[in-house]
Amino acid sequence: MSKFTDMFNKSIRAEIEFIDLDNGEAKLDKVEGKGKQNAPIDYDPSDKIEEFTNEGYELASKDLDINGVKPTYDDDGHIYYIGFHHGTTVVDADHPAYGYSSDQLAMKVTQTVHYEGASTRTPIDSKLEMDVHKRLVVDRVNGEIIKDSHWQGKFSNFKLIATPIVPGFVADQAVVGGKAINVFHPNETYTVKYELNKKPVADQTVKIEYVDILDDNKVIATDEVKGKANMPISYDAEAKIAALGEQSFDLVDNSFNGDGNVQFFGDSEQVPVFVITMKHNYALVNEKHPLDGVDKKEYSKEISFIVNFTGAGDKTPKPKKQTAVLTRSLFVMPKNKNIVGASEWKSNLKKFDDVTVPELKGYNASANVVKALPIGEEDQVVTVNYVSQAKSVHATKANDANHTPHMQTAIISFIDIDNSGALITSSGALTGQPGESINDIYSTEVP
């Protein structure tokens, strides 16, 4: 037994248990001791706490020395708990651990474009490299991965590569590359083949495409320029780059004339393409991140399910209303506040509740229960009609010469049989003489 036990003679027994709060309060260890009634439990758990801390645990709570006051021996067999959570740590290429090496957490991916077929004019290969990495949050006790950032790089895609114009030759592809990064295929290779241009033409057209590399190289703008074969292309991309900047796009790479180079027209019927790579700079806007100039109604709104009642005069119940709050996130261009995308609406309620129709003495209702309608993006209203049960006080016999037939009342209700008979709408109260056709006063074709 420990020193803690030896310090006491007998009498009252106490137990200190060390438990794992993240594993169903599993018992890690325990210490027992005895002492006289009301004597302080003079036990220092520091060594045990340090032992478990070295195993990856973090102290969460302890019953001993609460507010600096030591507990005493009172009830025999009383258990005091010292609880631990599992500590976590970040593992990445700079801090490999728990069986993960730097090579498993960082790598290079490449995109290579090989050119062939244009003899001495064949362009040199285009090769791009990108460093990708991932970051793990690991449980220090059992080594399990708590969170995985997955592979990330500067961009999620490689750049698109426009095929260089080679006078006298025609390429089989105008643009190649630009795929999403795939660590399972880290080395993407493309081959562009040139052949002699056997049908040269004088008038030429080239296309300049602006793409968003953060949106899978989506084309966001295009210009076409016409000219003569083998003449310089008279086009300055700076104005379009500036205009896209006003729409919250930043320049990544100008492969047309970014280095001050002059491009020339070819002499074939093909339309060469020059790619200027941009990236969007959208702001995420929602309830937690509002933005001046963006109406809150665009990302937060209340939707109601309302049941109205009619037909009972002063006794008519007040409407019953339930309200859900719908929220979403927006992608907004910060400069002009244009909304370029949005997530799906989410509700704070799973569903609306069914509505029980109040019973009114002397009236019949068109429904006893109004089934809740699914939460949508617009308000939903259902009307319940009450009809009086009162009979004529001056009833007469049917064969009386002065007999006047009583007016009859009917209600046509439209229900959704695929939604537990939920009331959709109703005709309201329809009145007429016995024997009259309801079809003469109401059509079910257009409710």
C-alpha positions in Angstrom: 0.0 0.0 0.0 1.2 3.6 -0.5 2.5 6.1 2.0 -0.9 7.6 1.9 -2.3 4.4 3.5 0.4 4.0 6.0 -0.3 7.5 7.5 -3.5 6.3 9.1 -4.4 3.5 11.6 -7.9 2.5 10.6 -11.5 3.6 11.0 -12.8 5.4 7.9 -11.8 4.3 4.4 -11.6 6.6 1.4 -10.6 6.0 -2.2 -9.3 8.3 -4.9 -10.0 7.2 -8.5 -8.3 8.6 -11.6 -10.7 8.4 -14.5 -10.7 9.0 -18.3 -13.6 11.4 -19.0 -13.2 10.8 -22.8 -13.5 7.1 -22.5 -16.7 6.5 -20.6 -15.1 7.5 -17.3 -12.8 4.4 -17.4 -10.8 3.9 -14.3 -7.1 4.6 -14.9 -5.9 4.0 -11.4 -6.9 4.3 -7.7 -5.4 5.0 -4.3 -6.9 3.8 -1.1 -6.4 5.0 2.5 -7.9 5.0 6.0 -8.1 7.7 8.6 -9.9 8.8 11.7 -13.4 10.4 11.6 -13.2 14.0 10.4 -9.4 13.9 10.0 -8.2 15.6 6.8 -7.2 13.5 3.8 -3.6 14.5 3.5 -2.8 13.1 0.1 -0.9 14.9 -2.7 -1.9 13.5 -6.2 0.8 15.5 -8.0 3.0 12.5 -8.9 0.0 10.6 -10.3 -1.2 13.7 -12.2 2.3 14.1 -13.7 2.4 10.4 -14.6 -0.9 10.7 -16.6 0.1 14.0 -18.1 3.2 12.4 -19.5 0.9 9.8 -21.1 -1.0 12.5 -23.0 -3.8 13.3 -20.5 -4.8 16.7 -19.4 -6.2 17.4 -15.9 -9.9 18.3 -16.1 -11.2 18.2 -12.5 -10.4 16.9 -9.0 -12.4 16.5 -5.8 -9.3 17.0 -3.6 -8.3 20.4 -2.3 -11.4 22.2 -3.7 -10.9 25.9 -3.2 -7.8 25.1 -1.1 -9.7 23.1 1.5 -8.8 19.5 2.0 -11.6 16.9 2.4 -12.0 14.9 5.5 -12.8 11.3 6.3 -16.5 11.2 6.8 -18.6 8.4 5.1 -16.8 5.1 5.0 -15.9 4.1 1.4 -16.4 7.6 0.0 -14.8 8.0 -3.5 -13.1 11.1 -4.7 -12.5 11.5 -8.5 -9.7 13.1 -10.4 -10.7 13.4 -14.1 -8.6 13.7 -17.2 -9.4 14.6 -20.8 -7.2 13.4 -23.7 -4.7 16.0 -24.8 -4.3 16.8 -28.4 -1.3 17.9 -30.5 -0.7 19.2 -34.0 1.3 17.0 -36.4 2.6 18.3 -39.7 5.7 18.2 -41.8 7.6 20.5 -39.4 6.4 18.5 -36.4 6.2 14.8 -37.4 5.1 12.4 -34.7 2.8 9.5 -33.8 4.1 7.4 -36.7 3.7 10.1 -39.3 6.8 11.1 -41.2 7.4 14.4 -43.0 7.1 12.7 -46.3 3.6 11.6 -45.4 2.6 15.2 -44.5 4.2 17.2 -47.3 5.0 16.5 -51.0 5.5 18.2 -54.3 3.1 17.8 -57.2 4.0 18.7 -60.8 2.4 19.6 -64.1 4.5 19.1 -67.2 3.6 20.0 -70.7 5.9 18.5 -73.4 6.0 19.9 -76.9 7.1 18.0 -80.0 7.0 18.1 -83.8 8.1 21.7 -84.6 11.7 20.8 -85.4 14.2 23.5 -84.0 11.2 25.7 -83.2 9.7 23.3 -80.8 9.1 25.1 -77.4 10.8 23.8 -74.3 8.7 21.9 -71.8 6.6 23.8 -69.4 6.9 22.5 -65.9 5.1 23.8 -62.8 5.7 22.6 -59.2 3.5 23.1 -56.2 4.1 22.2 -52.5 1.1 20.6 -50.8 0.8 19.6 -47.2 -1.7 18.5 -44.6 -2.1 19.1 -40.9 -3.4 16.6 -38.4 -4.8 17.0 -34.9 -3.9 13.8 -33.0 -5.1 12.4 -29.7 -2.0 12.2 -27.5 -3.3 9.2 -25.6 -4.4 6.8 -28.3 -2.9 8.4 -31.4 -6.2 8.7 -33.2 -6.7 11.5 -35.7 -9.2 14.0 -34.4 -9.0 16.4 -37.4 -7.5 16.1 -40.8 -7.0 19.3 -42.9 -6.5 17.2 -46.0 -4.0 18.1 -48.7 -3.7 21.8 -49.3 -1.6 23.9 -51.6 -1.3 27.5 -52.7 -4.1 26.8 -55.2 -6.5 23.9 -55.6 -5.7 23.7 -59.3 -2.7 24.0 -61.6 -2.7 26.8 -64.1 -4.0 26.4 -67.6 -1.2 26.5 -70.1 -1.8 28.1 -73.5 0.1 26.4 -76.3 2.8 28.7 -77.8 2.3 29.9 -81.4 4.9 28.6 -83.7 4.8 30.2 -87.2 4.5 27.6 -89.9 3.1 24.9 -87.6 -0.3 23.9 -86.2 -0.7 22.5 -82.7 -3.2 19.7 -81.8 -4.3 21.5 -78.6 -4.8 25.2 -77.9 -4.8 24.9 -74.0 -3.8 22.1 -71.7 -3.5 21.4 -68.0 -5.4 23.1 -65.2 -6.6 20.0 -63.4 -7.4 19.9 -59.7 -4.5 18.8 -57.5 -4.5 15.1 -56.9 -1.9 13.6 -54.6 -2.7 10.1 -55.9 -1.5 11.3 -59.3 1.1 13.8 -58.2 2.8 14.2 -61.6 0.5 15.2 -64.4 2.0 15.1 -67.9 0.6 16.4 -71.2 2.0 16.2 -74.7 1.2 18.8 -77.4 2.1 17.9 -81.0 2.9 20.3 -83.8 2.7 19.6 -87.5 3.4 21.7 -90.6 0.7 24.2 -91.5 -0.1 23.1 -95.1 -2.9 25.7 -95.5 -1.6 29.1 -94.3 -4.1 32.0 -94.3 -3.6 35.8 -94.1 -6.3 36.8 -91.7 -5.9 35.6 -88.1 -7.9 35.5 -84.8 -6.6 35.0 -81.3 -8.5 34.6 -78.1 -7.5 35.9 -74.7 -9.2 34.1 -71.8 -9.3 35.2 -68.2 -9.8 32.3 -65.8 -10.4 32.0 -62.0 -7.9 29.4 -60.7 -9.9 29.2 -57.4 -13.0 28.2 -59.3 -11.6 25.2 -61.2 -10.2 27.6 -63.9 -13.6 28.9 -64.9 -13.5 31.4 -67.7 -14.7 34.8 -66.3 -13.9 37.0 -69.4 -12.9 36.6 -73.0 -11.6 38.9 -75.7 -10.9 38.2 -79.4 -8.3 40.1 -81.5 -8.0 39.9 -85.3 -5.0 40.7 -87.4 -2.6 39.6 -90.1 -0.4 36.5 -90.1 2.9 36.8 -88.3 2.2 40.4 -87.3 2.4 41.6 -83.6 -0.8 41.3 -81.6 -2.0 44.7 -80.7 -3.7 44.1 -77.3 -3.1 45.4 -73.8 -4.5 43.2 -71.0 -4.0 45.8 -68.3 -7.4 47.5 -68.8 -9.3 44.2 -68.5 -7.2 43.1 -65.5 -8.1 46.4 -63.8 -11.8 46.0 -64.6 -11.8 42.5 -63.1 -10.0 43.9 -60.1 -13.0 46.2 -59.5 -15.1 42.9 -59.4 -12.8 41.5 -56.7 -10.5 39.4 -58.9 -6.7 39.6 -58.3 -4.1 38.8 -60.9 -2.1 35.6 -60.5 -0.3 35.3 -63.8 -0.4 37.3 -67.1 1.0 34.9 -69.7 0.1 37.2 -72.6 2.4 40.2 -72.0 3.2 40.0 -68.3 6.9 40.1 -69.0 6.7 42.8 -71.5 6.9 40.3 -74.3 5.3 40.8 -77.7 3.0 38.1 -79.1 2.6 37.5 -82.8 -0.3 36.0 -84.9 0.2 32.6 -86.5 -0.7 31.8 -90.0 -3.3 29.0 -89.6 -7.0 28.6 -89.4 -6.8 27.6 -85.8 -7.6 30.2 -83.1 -4.8 30.3 -80.5 -5.7 31.0 -76.9 -3.8 33.1 -74.4 -4.6 32.5 -70.7 -4.5 35.2 -68.0 -5.0 33.6 -64.6 -6.9 35.5 -61.9 -8.3 34.5 -58.5 -11.4 35.7 -56.8 -11.3 37.6 -53.5 -14.8 37.0 -52.2 -16.0 37.9 -48.7 -18.0 35.3 -46.7 -21.0 37.1 -45.3 -23.5 35.6 -42.8 -24.9 36.4 -39.3 -21.5 36.0 -37.7 -19.8 38.0 -40.4 -22.0 40.8 -41.6 -20.8 43.3 -44.3 -21.9 46.9 -44.7 -23.9 47.3 -47.8 -25.3 43.7 -47.8 -28.9 43.5 -46.6 -29.3 41.1 -43.7 -32.5 39.7 -45.4 -30.2 38.1 -48.0 -28.7 35.7 -45.4 -31.3 35.6 -42.5 -35.1 35.6 -42.7 -38.1 34.5 -40.7 -40.6 32.0 -42.2 -44.0 31.5 -40.7 -46.6 28.7 -40.7 -49.9 30.4 -40.0 -53.3 28.9 -39.4 -56.2 31.4 -39.8 -59.8 30.9 -38.6 -63.0 32.3 -40.0 -66.7 32.0 -39.7 -67.5 32.2 -36.0 -67.9 35.9 -35.6 -66.7 37.2 -32.2 -65.9 33.6 -31.2 -63.4 33.1 -34.0 -60.1 32.1 -32.5 -57.0 34.2 -33.2 -54.5 33.0 -35.8 -51.9 30.5 -34.6 -48.4 31.3 -35.9 -45.1 29.4 -35.7 -41.9 31.0 -36.9 -38.6 29.5 -38.1 -35.4 31.4 -38.8 -33.6 30.5 -42.0 -29.9 31.4 -42.4 -27.2 30.9 -45.1 -23.8 32.2 -46.1 -23.1 34.4 -49.1 -20.1 34.9 -51.3 -19.9 38.6 -52.0 -17.6 40.8 -54.0 -16.4 43.3 -51.4 -16.0 46.3 -53.7 -19.4 46.3 -55.4 -21.3 44.1 -52.9 -22.5 41.8 -55.7 -23.6 38.4 -54.5 -21.9 35.7 -56.6 -22.9 32.6 -54.7 -24.7 31.3 -51.6 -25.1 28.2 -49.5 -28.4 26.4 -49.0 -30.9 27.9 -46.5 -30.8 26.1 -43.1 -33.6 26.3 -40.5 -33.3 26.5 -36.7 -36.3 24.2 -36.5 -36.5 20.7 -37.8 -40.2 21.0 -38.5 -43.3 23.0 -37.6 -45.9 21.4 -35.1 -49.3 20.2 -36.0 -52.1 22.7 -35.0 -55.1 21.5 -33.1 -58.2 23.4 -34.1 -60.1 24.8 -31.1 -63.6 23.4 -30.5 -66.4 26.0 -30.5 -69.8 25.2 -29.0 -72.4 25.4 -31.7 -69.9 25.3 -34.6 -68.4 22.7 -36.9 -64.8 23.2 -38.1 -63.5 22.2 -41.6 -60.7 20.4 -39.9 -59.9 19.1 -36.4 -56.1 19.2 -36.8 -54.1 21.1 -39.4 -51.0 19.0 -40.2 -47.8 21.0 -40.3 -46.5 21.8 -43.7 -42.8 21.3 -44.5 -40.5 24.3 -43.8 -39.9 26.1 -47.1 -38.5 29.5 -48.1 -41.8 31.3 -48.0 -44.6 31.8 -45.5 -47.3 29.2 -45.5 -50.9 30.0 -44.6 -53.9 27.6 -44.0 -57.4 28.7 -43.3 -59.9 26.8 -41.2 -63.6 27.6 -41.5 -66.3 27.3 -38.8 -70.0 26.8 -39.7 -72.9 27.3 -37.3 -74.9 24.2 -36.2 -78.0 26.3 -35.4 -81.3 25.0 -36.7 -84.3 27.2 -37.6 -86.4 28.0 -34.6 -89.6 28.2 -36.7 -89.6 24.7 -38.0 -92.6 23.7 -40.1 -94.0 20.5 -41.4 -92.9 19.4 -44.8 -96.5 19.2 -46.0 -97.4 22.7 -44.6 -98.5 25.0 -47.4 -96.3 27.7 -45.7 -93.3 25.3 -45.5 -90.1 27.0 -46.5 -87.1 24.6 -47.1 -84.1 25.3 -44.8 -81.0 26.7 -46.4 -78.2 24.1 -46.4 -74.4 24.7 -45.8 -71.5 22.7 -47.2 -67.7 23.0 -47.1 -65.4 21.4 -49.7 -62.0 20.7 -48.2 -58.8 20.0 -50.3 -56.4 17.7 -48.5 -52.9 16.2 -49.2 -53.3 12.4 -48.9 -49.5 12.1 -49.1 -49.1 14.3 -46.1 -51.4 12.6 -43.5 -54.4 14.4 -44.9 -53.1 17.8 -44.3 -55.5 20.6 -45.2 -54.4 22.6 -48.2 -57.4 24.9 -48.6 -61.1 24.9 -48.5 -64.1 26.3 -50.4 -65.4 28.2 -47.4 -69.0 28.0 -46.5 -71.3 27.2 -49.5 -75.1 27.8 -49.0 -78.1 26.7 -51.0 -81.6 25.2 -51.1 -82.1 21.4 -50.7 -81.9 19.8 -54.1 -79.7 22.5 -55.6 -76.5 21.3 -57.2 -73.3 22.4 -55.5 -71.6 22.4 -58.9 -73.8 25.3 -60.0 -72.2 27.5 -57.4 -68.7 26.1 -57.0 -66.2 24.5 -59.3 -63.5 22.1 -58.0 -61.4 22.5 -61.2 -59.8 25.7 -59.9 -60.0 25.6 -56.1 
